[in-house]
């Protein structure tokens, strides 16, 4: 994750995150990114937590990752634009079509008409505010992706039930007691190696 907030984009490698959490701009080998690239990863982790610990984008390769992203969120069509690629990256155009990552270009052609967002189907039991937050973290164009500050102020975090303080979570007290008993038990036993 980036260690700075709201700084200008810098040049980076495209191998910055585990494949399952890589933002589309990294998969497309764009050498610059910002905090909003990390918001994609945060959205993936958040959705994974809501999905009972199962990853939402478990790609086996960069191409497969691109494919399952398209399946999940579609390729958003922008007004006066072919898609996210021409809107954000300037891809694909006649001039730079050959430079566009060859395999991604093939995937783009297959998925360019896939425009529906399927997050609701993946996570049917989450609130509308939760879906809104997920959609704002998992969108193609980083310029349209929610910022850290916007995410922290999203209505989802102010919806009922509100988050509990650690002292209000009973299971934490039981786990703490269990942990103390285990430590005492280990101290009292002599273990032969």
N, C-alpha and C positions, 0 to 999 in steps of 0.2 A: 504494500500500500504506500501511497505517497506520504511523505512526512511533512509536507507543507500544504497550506491551503491558499487558494486564490492567487497562485503565482502564475506567471506566463508558462505556456507549454515549453517543454525542453525536449531534446532528442534522447530517446531511450531505445533499448532493445525490444524486440517483440516477444521475448521469452520471459516476461516479467511476472507472470502469474500462472498458477496451475491451470491447465487447459480448460477445465470445467468452469472457471470463473473469469476467463479472458473476455474482455470487451471486444465488440466487433471491429473497432478501429485497430486493435492490436492484431487480431486475426488477419486483417487486411494489410498488415505490415506497414502501417502508418507510423513513422518514427517519432512523432510528437504526441503527447497526451497531457491531460490535466487531472485535477481532482475528480472530475466527472467520470473519468475512466475507472477510478476506484469505486465510484458509486454503482457501476455495473456489477462489480464483484460483490459489493455489499448487498445489492438486490438479489443476486444468486444465493448468497448465504442466508439471507432473510427468507427467501422462498423455500430453501432447503429445510430450514427450521419448521416452517409451516407445513412442509410436506413430510413430516415425521422423520426427519433426518435423511431422507432420500434426495440425492442431487437432482436438480431439475434439468440440467444440461450435461449429462455424462458422456461427452464426446470421446471417441476412440482415436481420433486424429483431428488435425485442424480442419480438414474438409468436412468430416462428420460433425464437428462442432458447429461449423457454419450452417450445415444442413438442419441440425436440430434447433438452432436459434431461429432459422426461418420458419420451421414448423411451429415453434412456440409463439413467436411474436409477429411473424409475417415480414414482408419487405414493405415498409411504409411508403406510400406514394405521397409525394409533396406536390403542392400546386405549382404549376409552371416548372416542373422538374420531372425527370424520369423516375427518380427514387432517392433514397438516402445517399446512394453513391454519388450521383451527380450533384445533389444538393450540398453534401458535406465535403466529399473528396474530389469532385470534378470527374468522377468515374461513372460509368464508362462513356467516353466521348470518342469520336472518330480518331482524334489526335493521339490519345493515350490508351486506346483499347488494347493494343498489343502489350503495353507495359503493365496493365492490370494483371495481377497474379493469375496466371493461366488457369489453374484449377478453380480458383474462386470465380473466375469469369464464367466457367462452365456451370458452376453452381448458381451463379447469379441468373443466368439464362433460364435455368430450370425453375427457380423460385421467384422470378420477378413478378409473377402474377399472384403470388400468395400474399394476401394482404391482411388476413384476419389475425387477431390476437387471441391466443388460446389459453391465456393464464387462468381465466375463469374456469375452463374445463379441467385444468390441472389441479386447481385449488378451489373446488366448488363451495367449501364451507367457510371461507374467510369473508370478513365484512367488506362492504363497498369501499370504505376508507382504506382498508388494507390493500385491496385490489388497485385502487388509485395510486397508492404509494409504490407498489410493485411495478405498475406500468410506467411510472415516472422514473424509476431506477433502471428498468429494463427496456430502454428505447434505443433505436439505432443511432440517432444523431446525438453525440455528446453535448452539442449546444442546446438541445432540447431536454437533456437529462437533468433531473433534479440535483441541486447542489447539496452539500453537507448541511449548510445552514437551513435551507428550505426543508430538507428532510427532517431535521430535528424539530422544526416547527409545524410539521404536517399534522392535520387533524387526527390522524390515526393514533398518535401518541397522547391525545387528550380525550379519547373516547373511553367510555366505560366498558369493561372494568379497567380502572387505572392500574398502572404497575404498582406492585406491593413493595414496601420497604423490606430489606432483608430480615428485620426483626419480626415482621408480620408473616413470614413464611415458615409454617410449623415444621415442614420436612427438613429444613436447614438445621433446626435445633436438634432433631433426632439424628441427623447425619453427624453433627458435631459431637453428640454424646457417643455415638457408635465409634467414631474416629478416636476419641479419647480412651475408650475401653480397649480398643485394639493396641494403642500405643502402650497403655499400662500392661496389657497382657504380654506384649513383646518384651518390655523391660523386665518383667518378673520371670520370664522363661529363659533358660540358658539353651541356646541353640548350638548343637554340635555340627561342625562342618567336616 
